[in-house]
Amino acid sequence: MQRTDRQKGHKKRLGNLYSPQLFHKNGALRQLLQSLGVLGALVFTLLLAPLTEANERVSLRANSTQQTGGDAPRAKKLSLPSVPQDFTVEDRGWLKIAFHPSLAAKVRVLISGSEAARADLRETLGDNVLKNVFVRVGRTAGEMENLAPEGARLPQYAAGVAFSELHLVLLTASSRFAGQRHDLPEVFRHELAHIALHDAVSRDRIPRWFNEGFAVHASGEAETERLQALWTASLSNHLLPFKKLTRNFPADAQTASVAYAQAADLLRFLMRSGEEHRFNALIQRISGGQSFDSALRDAYSTDMYTLEREWREDVARRYTFWPVIFGGSLIWIGALGLLIWGYARRKGRAKKKLARWAQEEAMEDARRQWAQAVLKGAGALVRVDSEEKLEPEKKSVALVARPVPSVEHEGERHTLH
């Protein structure tokens, strides 16, 4: 009975992991339920609409599409602006970057990735692209606008602009709004792709969706957002006809996010594994003077109508329910798995601790029985200190009784003092 009471006391000290009330009090179960709720809310959000950030980023280009033609406005009659006197110019041969000295660290990142970006674009479009590129980096979006050619109309809220005819790229080192995502190397690669494509085929000879789609695909930007936008549009049957994207893109952010995602994914479809030679042939034929539709028929043995139909079938196969849920929520699923693993580990430690305490109690009982047997044989008992005042590892320490010394004389026993 005494041992049973002690075991109950140990479980109470441990926090009683098997009691729902105390488990909730400790907060572990509450955290688990909250995490499940967050995961459910995230899945619900992904099912209803694309990420807000994707819409905001696309709106930077879409809001001024009809006026300036996106982030690659025409600049045939504009002249290259002069560099501000307080700017530093980094000359890397084909690449010349002008920037304020305070941006030196960010510019070094751009330079370190420029050769790889150029090599990738040349492998796709040929060696005659990106022979000369001039880059101006403003500390803010306002300064970037001041670095533009006089009379140029930049897209409203743009993070980067490419004047392909001038081989000029304008960048802002900081986002326009606090907390807004701004990946400067990604924007730089996007604008380089615009200039490289213009060098290869001249942008006047390709559809608008091809120009924008190639830049997005080549820069590798916003892959998660594009996946979500395409999946949502495909499931709701709101994919846009490409004939509407030949010259202009939608002005509203949500529709434009679908347009950019479609354009980039159709470029992926044209450049998919095993079809690279066809894409190279397409570029060469357009560069040689063929129209886009004619070059498409010769390179891919198809027309735009058939290409779009095949691409839509590919989208229907690829962008299904599970890739969006698990692709967008992977971090939350991983966190939930870690939480469950932590709970199981804590429960296992509790069981081991209870088992250890039970073993210690068994050893204590055995020592007590042995001590009682010794004391009975000696005929005397010595008071044992209360175990409640001792630490667990010092419990049951007893003073063993010894017989009182005596001698026998003439038939009688006498104690010794």
N, C-alpha and C positions, 0 to 999 in steps of 0.2 A: 504493500500500500504506500509506503514511504517513497519507494522508487518511482511509482506511478505519479505521485505528486511532483517529484522533482522533474520528471520528463515534461509534465504540463508546464512547469515553470520555465524550462528551457525553451519550449516552443513560444511561450509568451515573450521571452527575451529576444528570441530570433526575429520577432515581428510577425509570426504566424503567416507565412506566405500562402497558406491554403485557405485563409479567411478572406472572403470578398470584401468585407468591410475594411479590414486593416490594409488589404492590398490597395484599395481605392484611396485610403488615407495616406499611404506611402507615395502615391502619385504614379506608380508604374502603369497600372491598368488605365488610369485616366489618360496618360500620355499615349498609350497604344490606341485607345479609342479616338483620341484627337487626331492621331496620324492617319487612321483609317478615314476619318471625316475629311481631312485635307486631301487625301488621295481621291476620294469620291468627288469632291468639289472640283479638283483639277481635271478629272476625266469628263465631268459634266461640262466644264468650260471648253475643253478641246472638241467636244461633240457639237457645240453650238456655233463656234466662230473661230477663225484664225486668230493668231496672237495679235494683241493690240499693238505690240512693238512692230510687227511686220507691216501693219497698216500705216503706222506712223512713218516708218522708214520709206515705204513706197510713196507716201504722200509728199515726201520731200521732192520727188521728181514729178509726180502726177499732177499736182496742183497747178503747175505752170507748163504742162505739156503742150497745150494748144498755142501758147504764145512763143515759147522758145525751143520746142522740140526736145524736151528732156534734158539730160545732163551732157548732151553733145550738140550744142547749138551751132548753127552755121556761122562761119566767120570769114567768108571769101573776101569781103571788102574791108576787113578790119586789119589793123597793123599790130605787130607784137609790142606790148607795152615795155617801157623802160623799168629797170629794177630800182627800187627805193635805195637811197644812199646809205641808209643804216643797215641794209641787208648784206648778208654774206652769200657768195656764190660758190657752190661746190661743183667743180667741173670733173666729170667722169668720162669724158669723151663723148659718147652718144647721149649721155644724160647730164643735164645741167640743172641744178636745184638752187633756187634763191630762197633765202629764209632769214628770219631774224635770229641773231646769235642765241637768244634764249631757247630756241627750238632745236639746238644742235643734237641733243640726245634723240629726239623723235626722228630727225632727219637721218641719223645714222642707221636707225632701224629700217627706214625706207631704202637706203642705199644698200644695206646688207641683203635685202631680198630682191633688189631690182634685177640683178643678173639672172637669177633663176626664173623670174617672171618673164623676162625678155626671151630667154632660151625656150621656155614652154610655148610662148606665142610664135616664135620663129619656127619651131618644130611643126606647128599646126598650119601656119600661114605662109611660110617661106622666109628666106633670109633677107628679103628686100624690105622688111618692115622694121620700124623703130630704129632708124639710122640716126635720127636726131629728135630728142624730146626735151622740151623746156618745162620746168616745173616751178611754180610759185606757191609757197606755203605761207598762208596767213595765220597769225596767232588766233584770230577770231574769224567768224563768218563775215563780219563787216569788213575786216581788213582784206579777206579773200576777194570780196567784191571790188574793192579799190584796186586790186591787182589785175583786174580784167581789162581787156582792150576797151578803149573809149568807144562808147556807143553800144557795147555788147549788152544783151539782155539775158541775165543769168536766171536759171530756175529759182523760184522762191524757196527758201529753206534748204538749198542744196548743200551737201557736205563735200562735193567735188564736182568739177566741170571739166570737160575735155573739148577744146577747140581743135578739132581734128585737122582742118586745113592749115592751121598755124603750128601744129604739133605742140600745142600748149596745154598744160594741165594745171588747174587751180585747185588747191586743197585748203581746208581749214583744219588747224591742229586741234581744235576743241569743238565740242558739240554746241549747237545753238541754245539748247535748253539743259538745265541742271538735271542730271540723272539719265539723260538720253544716251543710249548706246552709240558709241562712235569708234569704229575700228579703222584707224588711219591707213595702215598697210592694205587692208581690204579695199578701201575706196581707191587707193593708188593703183592697185592691180586692175580694178574695174575701168578706170579712165585710160590706163595703158592699153587695155584690150580694145577700147573704142578707136584709139589712134592706130593701133596695129591693123585692125580690120579695114580702116579707111586707106591705109598704105597699100593693103593687098588688093582691094577691089573697088575702092571709092564708095562711100556710103550712099551716094545718089543711085547706085545700081542695085541696092538690096532693100528688102522690105524693112520697115521699122522694127517689127518683131525679131527679125534676124539680127539686127544691130544690137538691140538691147539684150536679147537672149544670149548672144555670144558673150557680151561683156559680163553678164551675171554668171553664166556658166564657167567662163574662164577664170573669174576671180574667186569662185567657190563660195560666194557670200550667201548668207541667210538660208542655208540648206534646210534646217528644221522648219522655218517659217514657210518656205516654198512647198515643202511636203504637206504641211497642214492646209495651206491655201488650196492646193490642187485636190487634196482628198475631200475637203469640204465642198468645193465646186463640183467635183465629179459625183459625189453622193447626192447632192441636191440638183444635179443636172443644170448647172449654171456655168459650164465651160463656155468660153467666148469663141465665136467663129474667127479664124485667123484673117479672113478677108477684112474684118473690121479693125485689124491691128496692122494693116499694111502701111498706113501713113501716120496714124495718130493712136495714142493710148488713152484710156478712160481718164476722166478728170477726178472722179471720186476715189478715195483711198482704198476702200474695200474691193471695188471692181479692178482698180489698177494693180492691186496685190495679186489678183488672179492672173491678170494679163502678163505681168513680169514673170510669174511662176510658170505660166504656160510657155512663154517664149523661151525661157531657160531650159525647160524640160524638152521642148521640141528640138532644141539644139543638142541636148544630151542624146535624144533619139537618133538624130542624124549622125552623131559622132560615136555611137555605141560600138562596143567591141566587135570587130570584124567588118565594120563599115567605114573605117578611117580612110581607106583609099578612095571611097566614093566621095567623102567630104573634101578630100584634097583635090579630087577632080572637079568638084563643084566650084571651089575657089579658083582654080586655074582657068576654068571656062569663063567664069564671070570676069576675071582679070583680063582674059583675052578678048573681051568685047561682047560675049553673049549676054542676053537678058537673063534674069534670074529664073524665069519659068523654063526657058529653053535649056539652060545649064542644068536645072533640076531634072528635066526629062532625060537628058543624055547621061548624067552622072548616076542617077538612082532608078532610071527606067520607070518613072512615075510622074504624076502631076500633083499639084497642090491639093486637089480634092482627095485623091487616094492617100496621099501622105498624111493628111489630117485625120482621115478615117482610121488608118492603121495606128496612128499615134493615140487616138482616143481609145482604141481597143487595148493598147499597151497600158494606158493610164488606168483603165478599168481593172486590169489584172494586177497592177503593181500597188496602187494606192487603195488598200483595203482598210478595214477597221483596226486590226491589231497593230500594224506598223505605226499608225498615228498615236494610239494609246500608249504603247510601250516605248515608242521613240521619244515622245514628248514628256513621259512621266518616269523615265528610267531612274532618274535620281531619287524620286520619291519612293519607287518600289524598292530600290536598294536601301534607302533609309528605313523603310518598314521592315525589310528583312533583317537588318542589323538590330532593330528594336526587339523583334521576336527572338533572335539569337541571344541577345543580352538577357532577356527574361528567362529563357531556358537555362542559360548558364547560371544565373542567380539561383534559380530553383534547384539546380544540381548541387551548387555549393551548400545550399541550406540542408539538403538531404545528407551530404557528407558530414556536415557539422553535427547534425543530430545523431548520426551513426557513431561519430567519435565520442560524443558525450555519453552515449549509451555504453560504449566500451569502457570508458573511464569509470562509469558508475558500477559496472560489473566487477572491475578490478578492485574498486573501493569496497564493495560488499565482500569480496573474497578476503581482502586484508582484515576487514573487521571481524569476520568469522574466525580467522586464524588467531587474531589477537585475543578474542574472547575465549578460545580454546586454551591458549597459553595461560591466561589469567585464572581460568577455572582450575587448571592443573596445579597452579601455584597456591591457590587458596586465598588469594587477595586480589583486589581490583584497585586500580588507581584511576582517579577521575580523568576523563578525556575532555580536552577543550572542545568547546562548541564549534562544529564545522562551519556554521554560518559566519564566524569571525575570521576564517582562513580563506586563502585563495584556493581555487579548484585544484591546482596541482599539489597543494599542501594539505588537503583534506585527509582525515582519518589517521593523522600522525598521533600515536598514543604512547604514553609512558608505560612500558611493560612492568608489572609488579614483580618483585623478587622476594623469596622467603626471608624471614627475619633470622639472623644468625643466632645459633644457640649451641650449648654443649651439654653432655650428659655426665652427671657425677653421682655415684652411689645410687644409681637407679632412678635419679630424678634429672629433668632437663631444665637448664638455666639459660635465660637469654643473655646475650652479650651487649653491653652498653659502652 
